């Protein structure tokens, strides 16, 4: 019975969080099912936007979520808090067998803060899904 309660809790939690997002990119992005789609042409090398979320170590996660962006074996950005940045919902193509059209770029600002951005790996056409 406890497993059913946990399943219902997680289903309700994901349903309630599903539509609470915002676009922090300079491009017109929208959600189509589980896909982040662009309305714009994005040139090769363009900075699509910064990923907004809580920077954590993997072992600090309470549960894995599709809104967790994996940076490396130890470091993630947890974007499960709402409202969430639409860029936290870009799918990782490696695990899905999709071809990536953007990549993560990790830099530091003048204050030593880590900034993680999506950079276009090639020209991305309107109505195309963003995949890293």
C-alpha positions in Angstrom: 0.0 0.0 0.0 2.9 2.4 0.8 4.2 2.0 -2.8 0.8 3.1 -4.2 0.7 6.1 -1.9 4.3 7.1 -3.0 3.3 6.6 -6.7 0.2 8.8 -6.3 2.2 11.5 -4.4 4.8 11.6 -7.2 2.2 11.7 -9.9 0.3 14.6 -8.3 3.6 16.4 -7.6 4.7 16.2 -11.3 1.2 17.1 -12.5 1.1 20.2 -10.3 4.6 21.3 -11.4 4.2 20.5 -15.1 3.0 23.9 -16.5 4.9 26.3 -14.2 7.9 27.4 -16.2 9.3 30.6 -17.7 11.5 31.4 -20.7 14.8 33.0 -19.7 16.2 32.7 -23.2 16.4 35.5 -25.7 14.8 33.1 -28.2 11.1 32.1 -28.4 11.0 28.7 -26.9 8.0 26.6 -26.0 7.2 23.2 -24.6 5.6 20.6 -26.8 5.0 17.5 -24.7 8.4 16.8 -23.3 10.3 18.7 -26.0 11.6 22.2 -25.9 11.0 23.7 -29.4 12.3 27.0 -30.8 10.3 29.4 -32.9 13.5 31.1 -34.1 16.5 30.4 -36.2 19.5 29.9 -33.9 22.9 30.3 -35.4 25.8 27.9 -34.9 27.7 29.0 -31.8 24.9 31.2 -30.4 24.4 31.3 -26.6 20.8 30.0 -26.2 20.6 30.9 -22.5 21.7 30.2 -19.0 20.3 27.3 -17.0 18.7 28.5 -13.9 18.4 26.2 -10.9 20.0 25.1 -7.7 23.6 23.9 -8.1 24.0 20.6 -6.1 26.1 17.5 -5.8 24.4 14.3 -7.1 24.3 12.9 -3.6 22.3 15.9 -2.4 19.4 15.1 -4.6 16.3 13.8 -2.8 15.0 12.3 -6.1 16.0 12.3 -9.7 13.8 14.4 -11.9 13.6 15.2 -15.6 14.4 18.8 -14.6 17.8 17.9 -13.3 20.6 18.9 -15.7 23.7 16.6 -15.2 26.9 18.6 -15.5 29.3 15.7 -14.7 29.5 12.6 -12.5 29.2 14.7 -9.3 27.6 18.0 -10.2 24.0 18.8 -11.3 21.7 21.8 -11.6 18.3 21.0 -10.0 15.6 22.8 -11.8 12.6 21.1 -10.1 11.6 24.2 -8.1 8.9 26.3 -9.7 8.6 28.3 -11.6 11.3 26.5 -13.6 13.4 27.8 -16.4 12.4 26.2 -19.7 16.1 25.4 -20.4 16.0 22.9 -17.5 13.6 20.9 -19.6 15.9 20.5 -22.7 16.3 16.7 -23.2 19.7 14.9 -23.0 20.0 13.2 -26.4 22.8 10.8 -25.3 20.4 8.7 -23.2 17.6 8.9 -25.7 19.6 8.2 -28.9 18.9 11.7 -30.3 21.4 13.8 -32.1 22.5 16.8 -30.0 22.2 20.3 -31.5 23.5 22.2 -28.5 26.0 21.7 -25.7 26.6 22.8 -22.1 29.2 25.5 -21.6 30.6 26.1 -18.1 32.2 29.4 -17.3 32.8 31.6 -14.2 31.7 35.2 -13.9 33.8 38.0 -12.4 32.6 37.0 -8.9 33.6 33.4 -9.2 30.1 32.1 -9.7 29.6 29.1 -12.1 27.4 29.8 -15.1 26.1 27.0 -17.2 24.7 27.9 -20.7 23.4 26.1 -23.7 25.5 26.8 -26.9 24.2 25.8 -30.4 26.5 23.2 -32.0 25.0 23.9 -35.4 22.4 26.0 -37.0 19.0 25.2 -35.4 15.9 25.8 -37.5 12.5 27.1 -36.4 10.2 24.3 -35.0 13.2 22.1 -34.1 13.7 20.6 -30.7 16.7 21.6 -28.6 18.7 18.6 -27.5 22.0 18.5 -25.7 
